[in-house]
Amino acid sequence: MKHIQLRDLDVARIGLGAMGMSFAYTGAGTDDAESIRTIHRALDLGVTLIDTAEIYGPFSNEELVGRAIKGRRDEVVLATKFGMVSHAAGGPGTLDSSPDNIRTAVEGSLRRLGTDHIDLYYQHRVDPETPIEDTVDTLADLVTEGKIRHIGLSEAGVNTIRRAHSVHPITALQSEYSLWTRDPEPEVLPLLRELRIGFVPYSPLGHGFLTGMIRSTEQFDPTDFRATNPRFTGENFQQNLRIADQVAAVAADVDATPAQVALAWLLAQGDDIAPIPGTKRVARVEENTAADRIELTGEQIDKLNNLTPPAGDHHNEQQMQMIDR
């Protein structure tokens, strides 16, 4: 698989998001053995960047990833996130990027992941109660101590990115970006390129919608966050099916799957982008990594650039309030 640089961090340009193995999606946490096989297969196929977070579970996803990479740690660029669990007060779901909370969080993540260092440590969401300078200053100390190697942000706005980067170089931003969520393009992507910060798109397949495999909300169990996601509910869902069909039409021309085309489009956006499609199945990780070999024509990219606009926000109201700040 081809490699790119996230600033000065070398990664294969397609990574693996582990969240859905333990959290948020239908069937999460029901087959850890298959999830571990999926991580092993990803590594066999050349994937290096494995992404998790302490909030996934909470905690169980890091434990799963730790078991999966045991004995193969040197093959992995290991990324995890802090800041959505308050360890002193509030617990899971409470934003807390205070220095004391970061130090508690990193020790827990190191223990669960079975490692002495984290390659890429992200602030999961910006904490409005803690100046970003204080947060990054603490992370810089962790770099000096060798507990983390690189600092990342997730869903941060342009002003926060600039302020954070002025304290210590930021290696990567992780935010949602896909054919149907293109919010980073006007301001965030140009800033990342100005500052030489890499970009790690999460949900590059639109939470599975762009694969064309989701045709009814009855496919979700009650624990699936998509059951309340605006793009997957009511009339919005029916309108958005047109987007999946349009991607499928391009895929037919390419002799590829819709998922591969959606990833190939992302890869064509620049050599500083490493999407992390999530899956808990071996067959899907094989399908996704094969997108590395697909080259879209200018005409195909133009068609994908002009898909029907999506109906509905890409997160619910509470989640939307935590991004781009």
Protein Blocks (a to p, Z undefined) as FASTA:
>chain_A
ZZddehjaccdfbdcdfklmmgopahihklmmlmmmmmmmmmmnopabdcddfkgoghml
mmmmmmmmgoplmmpccdddehiacfkgopaoiacfbfklmmmmmmmmmmmnopabdfbd
cdfbacfkbcfklmmmmmmmmmmnopambdcdehiafklmmmmmmmpccfbdcddddfkl
cklmmmmmmmmmmnopacddehklonolmnopacbfklpcfklmklmgmklgcjllmmmm
mmmmmmmmmmmmnopafklmmmmmmmmnockbccddddfbfklmmmmmmmmmpccdfklm
mmmmmgccdedjfbdfklmmmgoZZ
